[in-house]
């Protein structure tokens, strides 16, 4: 079974991930605190990380850069309610786009989303829950 | 039949092409089928880039067709329509946020049909 770690300061959206992706057979762990999320990811690297972009304390982009240094291969789905996260060019967002998105292992979804879009993005990044 | 590994490679290479063309992945869905690679949702550049053009779309489609394993590309997006061989025209659409806010407010996205027996 494939494992997903979702990090978002909104507990409600984390419940949505657990329900939607759990129903498809994925095992979903969650964290509302970015620091705790980072610990979870490093302790047992999952098949996919879903990251909110705007979080208090540590942004999703910074959390991403933290674990990507050592865990380069983990696919990531950024989930954001603020499309400007990547639509406005900052040195950090452009660097991540050109370095990490370019290899095809990173995707974005805008909140609110429909379940089909979420499942399609997850399938595209890591395949079905039971696939090898 | 495509193996999961082959399918994953096509997804990955497709995203790479889209990223190289600065396509906003957040509003685009990609599906890899046996015959078709289908793009749906909305196709647009990231906000800090020049707006996407029909010629830019054709260049991107041409690169997608060169991804090994992709036989045909089906561009079925809300905001562009084909008006001839290799010619694309932009179509105005409500963005997802507008649709969502309208649904929260209970506003109809489509004109309501009159109830049976009543004239509008």
gemmi code that builds the backbone of each chain (N, CA, C; Angstrom):
import gemmi

chains = {
    "A": [
        ("UNK", (0.846, -1.198, 0.000), (0.000, 0.000, 0.000), (0.883, 1.252, 0.000)),
        ("UNK", (0.519, 2.206, -0.840), (1.345, 3.417, -0.917), (0.993, 4.394, 0.207)),
        ("UNK", (2.036, 5.045, 0.696), (1.872, 5.977, 1.824), (1.978, 7.412, 1.350)),
        ("UNK", (1.111, 8.236, 1.906), (1.117, 9.670, 1.592), (1.195, 10.438, 2.903)),
        ("UNK", (2.031, 11.450, 2.945), (2.033, 12.367, 4.092), (1.522, 13.717, 3.602)),
        ("UNK", (0.468, 14.216, 4.263), (-0.115, 15.505, 3.898), (0.144, 16.498, 5.022)),
        ("UNK", (0.655, 17.671, 4.664), (0.956, 18.706, 5.653), (0.171, 19.965, 5.282)),
        ("UNK", (-0.686, 20.379, 6.208), (-1.525, 21.560, 5.954), (-1.958, 22.088, 7.307)),
        ("UNK", (-1.974, 23.404, 7.478), (-2.388, 23.941, 8.776), (-3.905, 23.893, 8.951)),
        ("UNK", (-4.617, 23.528, 7.915), (-6.077, 23.420, 7.979), (-6.449, 21.947, 8.212)),
        ("UNK", (-6.910, 21.653, 9.442), (-7.216, 20.260, 9.791), (-8.344, 19.691, 8.936)),
        ("UNK", (-9.237, 20.569, 8.493), (-10.373, 20.105, 7.697), (-9.910, 19.539, 6.353)),
        ("UNK", (-8.998, 20.241, 5.721), (-8.525, 19.761, 4.417), (-7.757, 18.447, 4.592)),
        ("UNK", (-7.112, 18.297, 5.747), (-6.408, 17.026, 5.990), (-7.401, 15.867, 6.099)),
        ("UNK", (-8.556, 16.158, 6.716), (-9.598, 15.119, 6.784), (-10.091, 14.744, 5.383)),
        ("UNK", (-10.164, 15.768, 4.526), (-10.592, 15.513, 3.136), (-9.599, 14.565, 2.469)),
        ("UNK", (-8.298, 14.804, 2.666), (-7.288, 13.909, 2.070), (-7.436, 12.485, 2.602)),
        ("UNK", (-7.621, 12.394, 3.924), (-7.716, 11.060, 4.529), (-8.910, 10.305, 3.942)),
        ("UNK", (-10.050, 11.008, 3.829), (-11.251, 10.341, 3.313), (-11.115, 9.991, 1.836)),
        ("UNK", (-10.754, 11.010, 1.033), (-10.732, 10.794, -0.423), (-9.658, 9.785, -0.823)),
        ("UNK", (-8.474, 9.963, -0.289), (-7.363, 9.102, -0.713), (-7.401, 7.769, 0.031)),
        ("UNK", (-7.899, 7.801, 1.271), (-8.050, 6.552, 2.014), (-9.046, 5.630, 1.310)),
        ("UNK", (-10.101, 6.233, 0.747), (-11.104, 5.438, 0.026), (-10.501, 4.765, -1.202)),
        ("UNK", (-9.426, 5.301, -1.712), (-8.764, 4.718, -2.894), (-7.668, 3.735, -2.494)),
        ("UNK", (-7.491, 3.550, -1.192), (-6.543, 2.547, -0.722), (-5.178, 3.089, -0.309)),
        ("UNK", (-5.010, 4.404, -0.347), (-3.736, 4.976, 0.106), (-3.757, 5.108, 1.625)),
        ("UNK", (-2.588, 4.940, 2.231), (-2.464, 5.190, 3.671), (-2.007, 6.637, 3.840)),
        ("UNK", (-2.827, 7.433, 4.517), (-2.540, 8.866, 4.608), (-2.220, 9.256, 6.051)),
        ("UNK", (-1.043, 9.824, 6.249), (-0.664, 10.403, 7.545), (-0.735, 11.904, 7.400)),
        ("UNK", (-1.071, 12.604, 8.482), (-1.238, 14.049, 8.356), (-0.481, 14.792, 9.459)),
        ("UNK", (-0.204, 16.056, 9.176), (0.384, 16.941, 10.181), (-0.102, 18.356, 9.911)),
        ("UNK", (-0.546, 19.031, 10.973), (-0.944, 20.435, 10.809), (0.243, 21.362, 11.061)),
        ("UNK", (1.278, 20.815, 11.661), (2.455, 21.624, 11.980), (3.586, 21.265, 11.001)),
        ("UNK", (4.095, 22.253, 10.262), (5.128, 21.944, 9.267), (6.360, 21.247, 9.848)),
        ("UNK", (6.764, 21.647, 11.062), (7.943, 21.019, 11.679), (7.683, 19.532, 11.938)),
        ("UNK", (6.478, 19.236, 12.429), (6.126, 17.839, 12.685), (6.049, 17.073, 11.367)),
        ("UNK", (5.505, 17.743, 10.355), (5.432, 17.122, 9.034), (6.817, 16.764, 8.513)),
        ("UNK", (7.741, 17.659, 8.693), (9.119, 17.420, 8.236), (9.724, 16.216, 8.962)),
        ("UNK", (9.457, 16.140, 10.261), (9.961, 14.987, 11.032), (9.374, 13.675, 10.514)),
        ("UNK", (8.060, 13.708, 10.235), (7.396, 12.491, 9.721), (8.019, 12.056, 8.396)),
        ("UNK", (8.244, 13.023, 7.531), (8.786, 12.725, 6.191), (10.186, 12.132, 6.310)),
        ("UNK", (11.000, 12.749, 7.174), (12.385, 12.269, 7.318), (12.443, 10.914, 8.022)),
        ("UNK", (11.526, 10.716, 8.981), (11.557, 9.465, 9.760), (11.209, 8.269, 8.889)),
        ("UNK", (10.222, 8.425, 8.047), (9.814, 7.310, 7.179), (9.340, 7.899, 5.851)),
        ("UNK", (10.257, 8.056, 4.899), (9.904, 8.724, 3.639), (8.723, 8.034, 2.949)),
        ("UNK", (7.694, 8.825, 2.597), (6.496, 8.254, 1.980), (6.647, 8.160, 0.458)),
        ("UNK", (5.597, 7.665, -0.198), (5.593, 7.622, -1.665), (5.253, 8.986, -2.253)),
        ("UNK", (4.521, 9.794, -1.476), (4.104, 11.119, -1.958), (3.928, 12.054, -0.771)),
        ("UNK", (4.307, 13.316, -0.980), (4.035, 14.340, 0.031), (3.071, 15.353, -0.580)),
        ("UNK", (2.003, 15.654, 0.158), (1.097, 16.736, -0.257), (1.354, 17.905, 0.686)),
        ("UNK", (1.672, 19.047, 0.116), (2.128, 20.183, 0.917), (1.290, 21.421, 0.664)),
        ("UNK", (0.751, 21.984, 1.732), (0.157, 23.314, 1.618), (1.310, 24.292, 1.394)),
        ("UNK", (1.057, 25.327, 0.646), (2.141, 26.284, 0.378), (2.237, 27.333, 1.483)),
        ("UNK", (1.068, 27.870, 1.865), (1.076, 28.945, 2.869), (0.747, 28.376, 4.241)),
        ("UNK", (1.768, 28.277, 5.100), (1.520, 27.811, 6.467), (2.283, 28.712, 7.433)),
        ("UNK", (1.717, 28.925, 8.631), (2.445, 29.745, 9.586), (3.689, 29.009, 10.093)),
        ("UNK", (4.738, 29.726, 10.312), (5.971, 29.116, 10.840), (6.942, 28.761, 9.745)),
        ("UNK", (6.530, 27.869, 8.868), (7.394, 27.452, 7.771), (6.522, 27.271, 6.528)),
        ("UNK", (6.858, 27.935, 5.436), (6.019, 27.774, 4.239), (6.263, 26.396, 3.630)),
        ("UNK", (5.323, 25.992, 2.812), (5.478, 24.714, 2.123), (6.709, 24.695, 1.232)),
        ("UNK", (7.037, 25.839, 0.658), (8.203, 25.895, -0.228), (9.485, 25.644, 0.566)),
        ("UNK", (9.554, 26.224, 1.757), (10.743, 26.020, 2.587), (10.814, 24.585, 3.097)),
        ("UNK", (9.665, 24.050, 3.510), (9.630, 22.650, 3.969), (10.093, 21.729, 2.834)),
        ("UNK", (9.589, 22.021, 1.642), (9.958, 21.249, 0.443), (11.475, 21.262, 0.242)),
        ("UNK", (12.063, 22.454, 0.303), (13.517, 22.547, 0.083), (14.287, 21.811, 1.172)),
        ("UNK", (13.727, 21.809, 2.389), (14.378, 21.119, 3.505), (14.520, 19.620, 3.241)),
        ("UNK", (13.408, 18.981, 2.851), (13.527, 17.523, 2.705), (14.052, 17.116, 1.342)),
        ("UNK", (13.904, 17.978, 0.335), (14.387, 17.617, -1.008), (15.918, 17.541, -1.072)),
        ("UNK", (16.588, 18.182, -0.114), (18.059, 18.110, -0.109), (18.537, 16.664, -0.001)),
        ("UNK", (17.820, 15.918, 0.845), (18.264, 14.535, 1.067), (17.313, 13.506, 0.443)),
        ("UNK", (16.063, 13.878, 0.312), (15.072, 12.917, -0.214), (14.586, 13.420, -1.571)),
        ("UNK", (15.478, 13.440, -2.499), (15.248, 14.067, -3.794), (14.135, 13.393, -4.605)),
        ("UNK", (13.975, 12.075, -4.405), (13.104, 11.300, -5.303), (11.617, 11.339, -4.930)),
        ("UNK", (11.280, 11.880, -3.769), (9.867, 11.819, -3.355), (9.021, 12.783, -4.203)),
        ("UNK", (8.002, 12.272, -4.872), (7.109, 13.172, -5.608), (6.329, 14.067, -4.638)),
        ("UNK", (6.005, 15.250, -5.096), (5.320, 16.224, -4.235), (4.152, 16.844, -4.992)),
        ("UNK", (3.035, 16.976, -4.278), (1.891, 17.718, -4.816), (1.689, 18.940, -3.933)),
        ("UNK", (1.937, 20.112, -4.492), (1.650, 21.346, -3.754), (0.156, 21.620, -3.853)),
        ("UNK", (-0.459, 21.950, -2.711), (-1.880, 22.295, -2.699), (-1.989, 23.709, -2.142)),
        ("UNK", (-2.588, 24.586, -2.886), (-2.646, 25.956, -2.412), (-3.974, 26.610, -2.764)),
        ("UNK", (-4.423, 27.457, -1.860), (-5.606, 28.265, -2.128), (-5.224, 29.590, -2.744)),
        ("UNK", (-3.924, 29.791, -2.897), (-3.421, 31.064, -3.440), (-2.619, 30.789, -4.709)),
        ("UNK", (-3.271, 30.825, -5.851), (-2.552, 30.531, -7.094), (-1.335, 31.425, -7.314)),
        ("UNK", (-1.291, 32.569, -6.601), (-0.131, 33.448, -6.765), (1.165, 32.813, -6.266)),
        ("UNK", (1.045, 31.705, -5.503), (2.249, 31.064, -4.971), (3.276, 30.817, -6.068)),
        ("UNK", (2.813, 30.397, -7.208), (3.739, 30.189, -8.324), (3.486, 31.156, -9.465)),
        ("UNK", (2.343, 31.815, -9.432), (2.032, 32.752, -10.518), (2.769, 34.070, -10.361)),
        ("UNK", (3.184, 34.387, -9.138), (4.032, 35.561, -8.948), (5.451, 35.040, -8.776)),
        ("UNK", (6.331, 35.583, -9.575), (7.702, 35.059, -9.557), (8.464, 35.585, -8.341)),
        ("UNK", (8.925, 34.672, -7.497), (9.883, 35.033, -6.453), (11.121, 34.188, -6.746)),
        ("UNK", (12.281, 34.589, -6.256), (13.467, 33.771, -6.522), (13.257, 32.315, -6.092)),
        ("UNK", (12.565, 32.117, -4.957), (12.361, 30.757, -4.448), (11.405, 29.967, -5.347)),
        ("UNK", (10.269, 30.591, -5.721), (9.293, 29.847, -6.521), (9.830, 29.546, -7.917)),
        ("UNK", (10.553, 30.487, -8.502), (11.102, 30.244, -9.847), (12.190, 29.174, -9.790)),
        ("UNK", (13.006, 29.212, -8.732), (14.061, 28.193, -8.599), (13.450, 26.803, -8.468)),
        ("UNK", (12.410, 26.691, -7.652), (11.757, 25.384, -7.470), (11.120, 24.926, -8.783)),
        ("UNK", (10.509, 25.863, -9.490), (9.876, 25.521, -10.775), (10.914, 24.968, -11.749)),
        ("UNK", (12.008, 25.699, -11.881), (13.002, 25.312, -12.902), (13.817, 24.085, -12.496)),
        ("UNK", (14.030, 23.915, -11.199), (14.879, 22.812, -10.745), (14.061, 21.547, -10.464)),
        ("UNK", (12.931, 21.701, -9.797), (12.212, 20.529, -9.300), (10.983, 20.155, -10.135)),
        ("UNK", (10.223, 21.154, -10.562), (9.073, 20.828, -11.400), (9.546, 20.261, -12.743)),
        ("UNK", (10.702, 20.745, -13.194), (11.159, 20.385, -14.545), (11.386, 18.891, -14.711)),
        ("UNK", (11.675, 18.168, -13.633), (11.901, 16.733, -13.815), (10.594, 15.932, -13.766)),
        ("UNK", (9.478, 16.636, -13.607), (8.179, 15.964, -13.714), (7.693, 15.292, -12.448)),
        ("UNK", (8.405, 15.472, -11.328), (8.001, 14.767, -10.105), (7.229, 15.661, -9.140)),
        ("UNK", (6.895, 16.862, -9.600), (6.176, 17.794, -8.730), (4.965, 18.328, -9.498)),
        ("UNK", (3.860, 18.492, -8.786), (2.651, 19.007, -9.430), (1.975, 19.983, -8.458)),
        ("UNK", (0.950, 20.668, -8.940), (0.209, 21.628, -8.104), (-1.275, 21.357, -8.251)),
        ("UNK", (-2.002, 21.612, -7.159), (-3.464, 21.614, -7.246), (-3.952, 22.843, -6.487)),
        ("UNK", (-4.986, 23.470, -7.026), (-5.532, 24.644, -6.363), (-6.752, 24.260, -5.536)),
        ("UNK", (-6.780, 24.774, -4.297), (-7.928, 24.550, -3.424), (-8.940, 25.679, -3.651)),
        ("UNK", (-10.222, 25.446, -3.631), (-10.850, 24.142, -3.467), (-10.748, 23.325, -4.761)),
        ("UNK", (-10.693, 22.002, -4.582), (-10.568, 21.150, -5.757), (-11.668, 20.104, -5.751)),
        ("UNK", (-11.884, 19.530, -6.905), (-12.834, 18.426, -6.982), (-12.068, 17.127, -6.764)),
        ("UNK", (-12.767, 16.123, -6.259), (-12.083, 14.868, -5.924), (-11.410, 14.245, -7.148)),
        ("UNK", (-12.049, 14.373, -8.307), (-11.471, 13.786, -9.526), (-10.110, 14.398, -9.841)),
        ("UNK", (-10.021, 15.713, -9.635), (-8.735, 16.368, -9.938), (-7.659, 15.896, -8.966)),
        ("UNK", (-8.017, 15.806, -7.671), (-7.039, 15.337, -6.679), (-6.579, 13.918, -7.012)),
        ("UNK", (-7.540, 13.035, -7.278), (-7.181, 11.637, -7.564), (-6.358, 11.537, -8.845)),
        ("UNK", (-6.723, 12.337, -9.837), (-5.964, 12.318, -11.092), (-4.521, 12.737, -10.882)),
        ("UNK", (-4.320, 13.761, -10.053), (-2.956, 14.239, -9.801), (-2.152, 13.188, -9.018)),
        ("UNK", (-2.797, 12.583, -8.023), (-2.092, 11.571, -7.223), (-1.751, 10.353, -8.083)),
        ("UNK", (-2.715, 9.919, -8.890), (-2.454, 8.784, -9.790), (-1.311, 9.107, -10.748)),
        ("UNK", (-1.314, 10.330, -11.265), (-0.267, 10.728, -12.203), (1.110, 10.780, -11.557)),
        ("UNK", (1.153, 11.059, -10.275), (2.455, 11.165, -9.593), (2.963, 9.817, -9.085)),
        ("UNK", (2.055, 8.991, -8.527), (2.558, 7.738, -7.919), (1.801, 6.480, -8.350)),
        ("UNK", (0.783, 6.638, -9.198), (0.028, 5.464, -9.625), (-0.971, 5.026, -8.561)),
        ("UNK", (-1.659, 3.928, -8.853), (-2.700, 3.438, -7.938), (-2.088, 2.929, -6.638)),
        ("UNK", (-2.925, 2.877, -5.601), (-2.439, 2.551, -4.257), (-1.733, 1.206, -4.177)),
        ("UNK", (-2.230, 0.244, -4.947), (-1.677, -1.114, -4.814), (-0.596, -1.433, -5.845)),
        ("UNK", (-0.376, -0.509, -6.796), (0.644, -0.784, -7.818), (2.033, -0.801, -7.213)),
        ("UNK", (2.888, -1.619, -7.791), (4.300, -1.640, -7.350), (5.035, -0.439, -7.922)),
    ],
    "B": [
        ("UNK", (-0.950, -3.125, -23.755), (-1.430, -2.334, -22.606), (-0.244, -1.681, -21.901)),
        ("UNK", (-0.434, -0.431, -21.520), (0.657, 0.290, -20.853), (0.893, -0.281, -19.459)),
        ("UNK", (2.150, -0.512, -19.137), (2.460, -0.956, -17.775), (2.429, 0.266, -16.857)),
        ("UNK", (2.251, 0.052, -15.543), (2.265, 1.189, -14.609), (3.556, 2.005, -14.720)),
        ("UNK", (4.668, 1.313, -14.969), (5.952, 2.035, -15.066), (5.981, 2.915, -16.316)),
        ("UNK", (5.483, 2.368, -17.406), (5.428, 3.112, -18.670), (4.490, 4.316, -18.547)),
        ("UNK", (3.356, 4.073, -17.915), (2.382, 5.154, -17.719), (2.998, 6.275, -16.867)),
        ("UNK", (3.679, 5.869, -15.796), (4.309, 6.858, -14.908), (5.361, 7.673, -15.655)),
        ("UNK", (6.116, 6.992, -16.536), (7.144, 7.719, -17.306), (6.490, 8.746, -18.238)),
        ("UNK", (5.384, 8.351, -18.869), (4.712, 9.291, -19.780), (4.164, 10.494, -19.006)),
        ("UNK", (3.558, 10.220, -17.847), (3.076, 11.325, -17.008), (4.218, 12.281, -16.687)),
        ("UNK", (5.336, 11.685, -16.285), (6.465, 12.489, -15.824), (7.027, 13.344, -16.971)),
        ("UNK", (7.188, 12.713, -18.125), (7.741, 13.460, -19.257), (6.751, 14.519, -19.755)),
        ("UNK", (5.458, 14.206, -19.643), (4.441, 15.191, -20.035), (4.523, 16.416, -19.132)),
        ("UNK", (4.620, 16.154, -17.818), (4.722, 17.296, -16.896), (5.976, 18.108, -17.185)),
        ("UNK", (7.064, 17.429, -17.531), (8.304, 18.147, -17.843), (8.120, 19.085, -19.029)),
        ("UNK", (7.432, 18.598, -20.061), (7.186, 19.450, -21.238), (6.322, 20.644, -20.838)),
        ("UNK", (5.269, 20.381, -20.054), (4.374, 21.467, -19.638), (5.123, 22.507, -18.810)),
        ("UNK", (5.977, 22.020, -17.925), (6.752, 22.940, -17.070), (7.711, 23.767, -17.917)),
        ("UNK", (8.350, 23.140, -18.901), (9.282, 23.869, -19.772), (8.548, 24.974, -20.529)),
        ("UNK", (7.240, 24.776, -20.742), (6.444, 25.805, -21.434), (5.739, 26.729, -20.435)),
        ("UNK", (6.105, 26.661, -19.177), (5.570, 27.529, -18.120), (4.045, 27.410, -18.015)),
        ("UNK", (3.534, 26.201, -18.230), (2.086, 25.987, -18.117), (1.710, 25.856, -16.647)),
        ("UNK", (0.655, 26.555, -16.248), (0.163, 26.487, -14.878), (-0.490, 25.115, -14.661)),
        ("UNK", (0.207, 24.256, -13.917), (-0.276, 22.883, -13.725), (-1.484, 22.809, -12.798)),
        ("UNK", (-1.697, 23.877, -12.016), (-2.745, 23.838, -10.991), (-4.143, 23.728, -11.543)),
        ("UNK", (-4.347, 24.159, -12.772), (-5.706, 24.109, -13.319), (-5.783, 23.181, -14.529)),
        ("UNK", (-4.807, 22.309, -14.653), (-4.773, 21.400, -15.796), (-4.765, 19.948, -15.317)),
        ("UNK", (-5.532, 19.118, -15.994), (-5.536, 17.685, -15.684), (-4.907, 16.927, -16.845)),
        ("UNK", (-4.097, 15.943, -16.509), (-3.431, 15.132, -17.524), (-3.876, 13.689, -17.345)),
        ("UNK", (-4.285, 13.062, -18.426), (-4.642, 11.637, -18.363), (-3.885, 10.890, -19.452)),
        ("UNK", (-3.281, 9.809, -19.056), (-2.540, 8.995, -20.019), (-3.371, 7.759, -20.332)),
        ("UNK", (-3.807, 7.638, -21.593), (-4.559, 6.462, -22.019), (-3.728, 5.622, -22.970)),
        ("UNK", (-4.311, 4.543, -23.419), (-3.583, 3.649, -24.328), (-3.249, 4.358, -25.639)),
        ("UNK", (-4.179, 5.149, -26.132), (-3.996, 5.844, -27.407), (-3.740, 7.326, -27.193)),
        ("UNK", (-4.566, 7.929, -26.357), (-4.530, 9.383, -26.212), (-3.837, 9.842, -24.935)),
        ("UNK", (-3.113, 10.929, -25.080), (-2.712, 11.728, -23.924), (-3.706, 12.882, -23.912)),
        ("UNK", (-4.481, 12.987, -22.844), (-5.532, 14.010, -22.805), (-5.208, 15.098, -21.786)),
        ("UNK", (-5.308, 16.337, -22.240), (-5.163, 17.478, -21.340), (-6.531, 18.133, -21.215)),
        ("UNK", (-7.003, 18.303, -19.964), (-8.292, 18.965, -19.761), (-8.157, 19.978, -18.629)),
        ("UNK", (-9.235, 20.728, -18.394), (-9.165, 21.808, -17.405), (-8.917, 23.117, -18.138)),
        ("UNK", (-7.938, 23.870, -17.669), (-7.600, 25.130, -18.349), (-6.118, 25.165, -18.672)),
        ("UNK", (-5.817, 25.712, -19.827), (-4.438, 25.772, -20.286), (-4.002, 27.227, -20.316)),
        ("UNK", (-3.070, 27.564, -19.422), (-2.568, 28.938, -19.433), (-1.157, 28.975, -18.863)),
        ("UNK", (-0.477, 30.055, -19.181), (0.865, 30.252, -18.637), (0.792, 30.658, -17.172)),
        ("UNK", (1.884, 30.452, -16.441), (1.990, 31.053, -15.115), (1.876, 32.567, -15.266)),
        ("UNK", (1.375, 33.207, -14.216), (1.049, 34.622, -14.281), (2.198, 35.550, -14.614)),
        ("UNK", (3.449, 35.124, -14.310), (4.561, 36.042, -14.573), (5.113, 35.893, -15.984)),
        ("UNK", (4.468, 35.064, -16.791), (4.883, 34.893, -18.184), (3.922, 35.645, -19.107)),
        ("UNK", (4.364, 35.855, -20.329), (3.465, 36.425, -21.333), (2.290, 35.465, -21.528)),
        ("UNK", (1.115, 35.995, -21.882), (-0.023, 35.082, -22.101), (0.281, 34.040, -23.178)),
        ("UNK", (-0.307, 32.869, -22.985), (-0.125, 31.773, -23.946), (-0.744, 32.166, -25.293)),
        ("UNK", (-0.128, 31.715, -26.359), (-0.665, 31.992, -27.700), (-0.983, 30.667, -28.396)),
        ("UNK", (-1.738, 30.766, -29.470), (-2.056, 29.575, -30.265), (-0.788, 28.928, -30.802)),
        ("UNK", (0.171, 29.762, -31.191), (1.429, 29.217, -31.711), (2.197, 28.485, -30.598)),
        ("UNK", (2.145, 29.067, -29.396), (2.797, 28.423, -28.242), (2.166, 27.064, -27.956)),
        ("UNK", (0.857, 26.981, -28.112), (0.160, 25.709, -27.886), (0.621, 24.676, -28.908)),
        ("UNK", (0.717, 25.090, -30.157), (1.142, 24.146, -31.202), (2.556, 23.622, -30.943)),
        ("UNK", (3.450, 24.527, -30.504), (4.827, 24.089, -30.192), (4.810, 23.071, -29.055)),
        ("UNK", (4.004, 23.360, -28.036), (3.926, 22.450, -26.890), (3.349, 21.090, -27.311)),
        ("UNK", (2.290, 21.126, -28.124), (1.682, 19.868, -28.586), (2.665, 19.056, -29.410)),
        ("UNK", (3.453, 19.757, -30.206), (4.439, 19.078, -31.036), (5.468, 18.351, -30.156)),
        ("UNK", (5.881, 18.999, -29.069), (6.824, 18.341, -28.138), (6.166, 17.170, -27.418)),
        ("UNK", (4.894, 17.335, -27.053), (4.203, 16.239, -26.357), (4.066, 15.020, -27.270)),
        ("UNK", (3.851, 15.262, -28.552), (3.713, 14.130, -29.494), (5.027, 13.367, -29.643)),
        ("UNK", (6.133, 14.014, -29.288), (7.437, 13.336, -29.393), (7.798, 12.545, -28.132)),
        ("UNK", (6.961, 12.635, -27.101), (7.225, 11.823, -25.901), (7.021, 10.353, -26.279)),
        ("UNK", (8.011, 9.499, -26.077), (7.850, 8.090, -26.433), (6.625, 7.469, -25.767)),
        ("UNK", (5.814, 6.775, -26.561), (4.610, 6.143, -26.027), (3.361, 6.967, -26.248)),
        ("UNK", (3.532, 8.247, -26.607), (2.363, 9.093, -26.873), (2.034, 8.994, -28.358)),
        ("UNK", (0.829, 8.520, -28.653), (0.435, 8.374, -30.056), (-0.341, 9.595, -30.530)),
        ("UNK", (-1.250, 10.038, -29.689), (-2.046, 11.220, -30.049), (-2.251, 12.080, -28.807)),
        ("UNK", (-2.352, 13.388, -29.034), (-2.626, 14.289, -27.917), (-4.012, 14.889, -28.128)),
        ("UNK", (-4.833, 14.751, -27.112), (-6.187, 15.296, -27.175), (-6.247, 16.513, -26.255)),
        ("UNK", (-6.295, 17.699, -26.851), (-6.374, 18.921, -26.051), (-7.842, 19.292, -25.899)),
        ("UNK", (-8.373, 19.032, -24.706), (-9.808, 19.209, -24.463), (-9.978, 20.160, -23.276)),
        ("UNK", (-9.523, 21.402, -23.468), (-9.536, 22.356, -22.358), (-10.686, 23.353, -22.522)),
        ("UNK", (-11.034, 23.985, -21.374), (-12.196, 24.880, -21.379), (-11.899, 26.211, -22.060)),
        ("UNK", (-10.652, 26.646, -22.011), (-10.377, 28.022, -22.414), (-9.727, 28.170, -23.798)),
        ("UNK", (-9.590, 27.066, -24.514), (-9.104, 27.154, -25.903), (-9.916, 26.199, -26.753)),
        ("UNK", (-10.189, 26.617, -27.985), (-10.854, 25.685, -28.895), (-10.145, 25.718, -30.241)),
        ("UNK", (-10.190, 24.576, -30.899), (-9.572, 24.456, -32.215), (-10.520, 25.051, -33.242)),
        ("UNK", (-9.983, 25.932, -34.090), (-10.826, 26.521, -35.141), (-10.249, 26.196, -36.519)),
        ("UNK", (-9.443, 25.180, -36.566), (-8.836, 24.781, -37.835), (-7.571, 24.006, -37.544)),
        ("UNK", (-6.989, 23.442, -38.555), (-5.768, 22.643, -38.398), (-4.660, 23.491, -37.772)),
        ("UNK", (-4.315, 23.192, -36.526), (-3.224, 23.910, -35.863), (-3.553, 25.345, -35.470)),
        ("UNK", (-4.824, 25.695, -35.488), (-5.214, 27.069, -35.132), (-6.087, 27.029, -33.881)),
        ("UNK", (-5.701, 27.805, -32.887), (-6.393, 27.783, -31.594), (-6.927, 29.159, -31.249)),
        ("UNK", (-8.129, 29.167, -30.689), (-8.744, 30.433, -30.295), (-9.083, 30.376, -28.810)),
        ("UNK", (-8.741, 31.441, -28.109), (-8.999, 31.473, -26.668), (-10.484, 31.706, -26.409)),
        ("UNK", (-10.991, 31.039, -25.370), (-12.408, 31.154, -25.001), (-12.458, 31.633, -23.562)),
        ("UNK", (-13.331, 32.576, -23.267), (-13.409, 33.091, -21.897), (-14.174, 32.112, -21.008)),
        ("UNK", (-13.644, 31.851, -19.825), (-14.339, 30.965, -18.881), (-14.303, 31.580, -17.499)),
        ("UNK", (-15.255, 31.147, -16.657), (-15.206, 31.540, -15.250), (-14.111, 30.722, -14.595)),
        ("UNK", (-13.290, 31.354, -13.748), (-12.260, 30.559, -13.097), (-12.862, 29.762, -11.934)),
        ("UNK", (-12.063, 28.801, -11.425), (-12.562, 27.893, -10.395), (-13.043, 28.647, -9.155)),
        ("UNK", (-12.334, 29.725, -8.822), (-12.693, 30.456, -7.609), (-14.070, 31.105, -7.775)),
        ("UNK", (-14.283, 31.672, -8.956), (-15.589, 32.286, -9.214), (-16.693, 31.244, -9.122)),
        ("UNK", (-16.425, 30.063, -9.726), (-17.429, 28.996, -9.687), (-17.710, 28.588, -8.246)),
        ("UNK", (-16.625, 28.467, -7.451), (-16.760, 28.026, -6.070), (-17.538, 29.058, -5.255)),
        ("UNK", (-17.190, 30.337, -5.411), (-17.873, 31.378, -4.656), (-19.348, 31.441, -5.045)),
        ("UNK", (-19.594, 31.265, -6.333), (-20.978, 31.275, -6.795), (-21.754, 30.119, -6.167)),
        ("UNK", (-21.098, 28.943, -6.063), (-21.791, 27.790, -5.486), (-22.043, 28.005, -3.998)),
        ("UNK", (-21.082, 28.647, -3.304), (-21.263, 28.930, -1.875), (-22.432, 29.887, -1.657)),
        ("UNK", (-22.522, 30.851, -2.533), (-23.561, 31.861, -2.377), (-24.913, 31.359, -2.874)),
        ("UNK", (-24.931, 30.135, -3.388), (-26.180, 29.581, -3.904), (-26.590, 30.217, -5.220)),
        ("UNK", (-25.635, 30.844, -5.877), (-25.969, 31.484, -7.146), (-25.911, 30.453, -8.264)),
        ("UNK", (-26.881, 30.471, -9.137), (-26.842, 29.502, -10.238), (-25.750, 29.858, -11.228)),
        ("UNK", (-25.030, 28.847, -11.677), (-24.019, 29.068, -12.711), (-24.690, 29.098, -14.079)),
        ("UNK", (-25.787, 28.370, -14.195), (-26.544, 28.358, -15.450), (-27.901, 28.999, -15.153)),
        ("UNK", (-28.521, 29.590, -16.142), (-29.863, 30.142, -15.900), (-30.808, 29.043, -15.436)),
        ("UNK", (-31.608, 29.355, -14.398), (-32.560, 28.358, -13.887), (-33.660, 28.112, -14.912)),
        ("UNK", (-34.084, 26.845, -14.986), (-35.214, 26.532, -15.847), (-36.483, 26.831, -15.063)),
        ("UNK", (-37.509, 27.348, -15.717), (-38.757, 27.610, -14.985), (-39.386, 26.298, -14.514)),
        ("UNK", (-40.042, 26.349, -13.370), (-40.709, 25.156, -12.845), (-41.795, 24.719, -13.826)),
        ("UNK", (-42.087, 23.399, -13.852), (-43.102, 22.907, -14.790), (-44.429, 23.661, -14.586)),
        ("UNK", (-45.032, 24.035, -15.655), (-46.337, 24.699, -15.563), (-46.251, 26.193, -15.362)),
        ("UNK", (-44.982, 26.695, -15.169), (-44.862, 28.145, -14.966), (-44.148, 28.756, -16.160)),
        ("UNK", (-44.569, 29.953, -16.480), (-43.900, 30.640, -17.579), (-42.791, 31.497, -16.986)),
        ("UNK", (-41.683, 31.649, -17.689), (-40.569, 32.437, -17.138), (-40.927, 33.913, -16.997)),
    ],
}
model = gemmi.Model(1)
for chain_id, residues in chains.items():
    chain = gemmi.Chain(chain_id)
    for i, (resn, *xyz) in enumerate(residues, 1):
        res = gemmi.Residue()
        res.name, res.seqid = resn, gemmi.SeqId(i, " ")
        for name, pos in zip(("N", "CA", "C"), xyz):
            atom = gemmi.Atom()
            atom.name, atom.element = name, gemmi.Element(name[0])
            atom.pos, atom.b_iso = gemmi.Position(*pos), 0.0
            res.add_atom(atom)
        chain.add_residue(res)
    model.add_chain(chain)
structure = gemmi.Structure()
structure.add_model(model)
structure.setup_entities()
